[in-house]
Amino acid sequence: MLTKVIKWSAITALTGGAFLPSAPDYPLVLRFVVMAASVVVFTQAATMRRYVWMSLFLVVAGLFNPFFPIPFSSYVSSIVSTFALFLFFFSLELLRPDPRESLASVTDRAPESESL
């Protein structure tokens, strides 16, 4: 559930970046949010052993790195942001963890069990 919230926050930040490009500190906040979210999704993909997704989100983390920013023109920046937006959006559905099986309780009586 936490990764889903983080993915939606990255989608919201990227969508907001399309509508608020001239806000004073928004590009720096966008870089931090997207880089942090991509590291979280990278970790999720690593636990699921989805290596293509790992490499894609590693690239996104590198492109949105706030510590060593890569300067882009506005056209290339919009393409990179759209690419990242689609990755986060598709990862909502394609990187779903398998549901965990519930553990059997000691107090539950199974119908096939017999007492000694």
C-alpha positions as CSV (number, residue, x, y, z in Angstrom):
1,M,0.0,0.0,0.0
2,L,2.9,2.4,0.8
3,T,4.5,1.9,-2.6
4,K,1.1,2.6,-4.2
5,V,0.9,5.9,-2.4
6,I,4.5,6.7,-3.3
7,K,3.8,5.9,-7.0
8,W,0.7,8.1,-7.0
9,S,2.7,11.0,-5.4
10,A,5.3,10.7,-8.2
11,I,2.5,10.7,-10.8
12,T,0.9,13.8,-9.1
13,A,4.3,15.6,-9.0
14,L,5.0,14.8,-12.7
15,T,1.6,16.0,-13.7
16,G,1.9,19.1,-11.6
17,G,5.2,19.8,-13.3
18,A,3.5,19.9,-16.6
19,F,1.1,22.6,-15.4
20,L,3.4,24.5,-13.0
21,P,6.7,24.7,-14.9
22,S,7.4,28.3,-13.7
23,A,7.0,27.8,-10.0
24,P,10.2,28.9,-8.2
25,D,11.3,25.8,-6.3
26,Y,9.1,23.2,-8.0
27,P,11.7,21.7,-10.3
28,L,13.9,20.9,-7.2
29,V,11.0,19.4,-5.3
30,L,10.0,17.4,-8.5
31,R,13.5,16.0,-8.7
32,F,13.5,14.9,-5.1
33,V,10.0,13.3,-5.2
34,V,10.6,11.5,-8.5
35,M,14.0,10.3,-7.5
36,A,12.8,9.0,-4.1
37,A,9.8,7.3,-5.7
38,S,11.9,5.7,-8.4
39,V,14.3,4.3,-5.7
40,V,11.3,2.8,-3.8
41,V,9.9,1.2,-7.0
42,F,13.4,0.0,-7.9
43,T,13.6,-1.8,-4.6
44,Q,10.1,-3.2,-5.2
45,A,11.1,-4.5,-8.6
46,A,14.3,-6.0,-7.1
47,T,12.4,-8.0,-4.5
48,M,10.1,-9.2,-7.3
49,R,13.2,-10.0,-9.5
50,R,11.9,-7.8,-12.4
51,Y,15.2,-6.8,-13.9
52,V,13.8,-4.7,-16.8
53,W,11.8,-2.6,-14.4
54,M,14.8,-2.3,-12.2
55,S,16.9,-0.9,-15.0
56,L,14.1,1.5,-16.2
57,F,13.6,3.0,-12.7
58,L,17.4,3.2,-12.2
59,V,17.5,5.3,-15.4
60,V,14.6,7.5,-14.0
61,A,16.5,7.9,-10.7
62,G,19.6,9.0,-12.6
63,L,17.7,11.5,-14.8
64,F,15.9,13.1,-11.9
65,N,18.9,13.1,-9.6
66,P,18.7,16.4,-7.6
67,F,22.4,16.1,-6.4
68,F,24.0,16.0,-9.8
69,P,21.2,17.4,-12.1
70,I,21.4,16.9,-15.8
71,P,20.4,20.0,-17.7
72,F,17.7,19.4,-20.4
73,S,16.0,21.7,-22.8
74,S,12.3,22.2,-22.2
75,Y,11.4,19.8,-25.0
76,V,13.6,17.0,-23.8
77,S,12.5,17.7,-20.2
78,S,8.9,17.2,-21.2
79,I,9.7,13.9,-23.0
80,V,11.7,12.6,-20.0
81,S,8.8,13.7,-17.6
82,T,6.2,12.0,-19.8
83,F,8.4,8.8,-20.0
84,A,8.7,8.8,-16.2
85,L,4.9,9.5,-15.8
86,F,4.0,6.5,-18.0
87,L,6.5,4.2,-16.1
88,F,5.0,5.1,-12.8
89,F,1.5,4.7,-14.1
90,F,2.1,1.3,-15.7
91,S,4.0,0.1,-12.6
92,L,0.9,0.5,-10.6
93,E,-0.7,-2.4,-12.4
94,L,2.3,-4.4,-13.7
95,L,4.4,-4.4,-10.5
96,R,1.8,-5.8,-8.1
97,P,3.1,-8.0,-5.4
98,D,1.6,-11.5,-5.1
99,P,-0.9,-11.7,-2.3
100,R,0.4,-13.4,0.8
101,E,-1.2,-16.5,2.0
102,S,-2.7,-16.3,5.4
103,L,-1.1,-18.5,8.1
104,A,-3.2,-21.2,9.7
105,S,-4.2,-20.5,13.2
106,V,-3.7,-22.9,16.0
107,T,-7.2,-22.3,17.2
108,D,-8.8,-22.9,13.8
109,R,-10.3,-26.4,13.5
110,A,-9.9,-27.9,10.1
111,P,-12.7,-30.3,9.1
112,E,-10.4,-33.1,8.2
113,S,-8.4,-33.0,11.4
114,E,-9.2,-35.5,14.1
115,S,-8.4,-35.3,17.8
116,L,-6.2,-37.9,19.4
